[in-house]
Amino acid sequence: MISGAHSIIYSRNPEADRAFLRDILKLTKVDVGHGWLIFGLPPAEVAIHPSDKNDQHEFYLMCDDIEVFVAQMKKNGIACGPVDDQGWGLLSQFTLPGGGNSASISRVTRGRSR
């Protein structure tokens, strides 16, 4: 059976994005050689949504307190969008330091045990 998953974020500035994951988000990591870092993630989930096109992906990080997260990002020079109540939870977005499309941070308030 499946024992894990591996996600890839493509970046024009991978060093900046790796530094963000390492230094700002403080994710656990292993160096697989020559500074190539692979980061551990907390428990994850995957969903399949209907779409008119393929090759469209989203990456969400989940937290317990989105306001605290947004404040921590601001202290580290990472601008987050306004916190928006989506009905299923609270959502904000930010752009990775490498300039990649926005990642999202959410606090799920419905459909999940607390």
N, C-alpha and C positions, 0 to 999 in steps of 0.2 A: 504494500500500500504506500501511498505518498507520505513522505516524512517531512517535507518542507517545500518551499518555493523560492525562486530566485527572480527578482525584478531588476530591470535595467533601465536607467535614465540616461538617454544620450545627451551629450552636452558639448557645446563649442568651447567651454572652459571647464573641463573636468576637475582641474586642480582646485578652482574656486568652490565648486559644488562639493567635492570631497572634503575640503576644509570646513564647509558649512555643516555637513553631516557629522564630522569628527569634533569640531571645536564648539559649535553653537548648539546642535542637537545632542551632542555627546553620545552618539550611538556606539555600541561596542563594535569592534572591527578586528580584522586580521589582515596583515600585509602578505599578499600572495607573491610578492617579489617586485622589486624596482619601484616601490611606493604605490603599487596597485592595491588599493584598499577595497575589501569586501565588508559591508556593514551588516550587522545583525539588526533585525527589526523585532519589535514586540509582536505579540500574537496578531495575526492578520486574517483577513477574510477576502473573498472575491465575489463579485456580482456580475451578472450578464444582463445588460440593458439592451433593448431594441434600438436600432439605428438605421438610417438610410444609407450609411456608408461604413466601410471597415477602416482599419488602421487609425482609429480614434481611441485614445486612452486617457484615463484620469488617474491621478495618484492622490489619495487622501491620507493624511495623518490624523489620528484621533487622540484627543486629550481629555482630561477630567475638567479643566477650567480654561476655556478658550480666552477669557480676558487676561488671565495670567500669562498664557502663552504669547498673546499679541504684545503684551507689555515687555516680556523678555526679548522678543524679536526686535522691538523698537530700540531697546538698550543696545542691541548688537548691530544696529544699522540696517535691519531688514524691515522694509515697509510691508505691512499687512493691510488688506482692504478692510472696509467696515464689517463688523460682525452682523450677519443677517440671519434671522430666524426663518429656516426653510420649512418649518412645520414638523419635520422628522428630527431636527436638531439645529444647532447653531453652526454657521459656516463663515469662514474668512478665507481669503486667498493671498498668496504671495508669490513673487517671482524668485526663482533660485538665483544665487549670485552669478552663476555662469550664463544667465540670460534666458534660460529655458522657460517654456510655458509655465504658467502659474501652477503651483501645487496648492492643495487645499488643506485646511485644518478644520476639523469639526469636533463638536461635542454632540454625540447622538443623545437625544432626549426621549425618543420613541422607538419602539420595536427592539429594544435591547435591555436586558436586565442591568440594574445598577449595582 
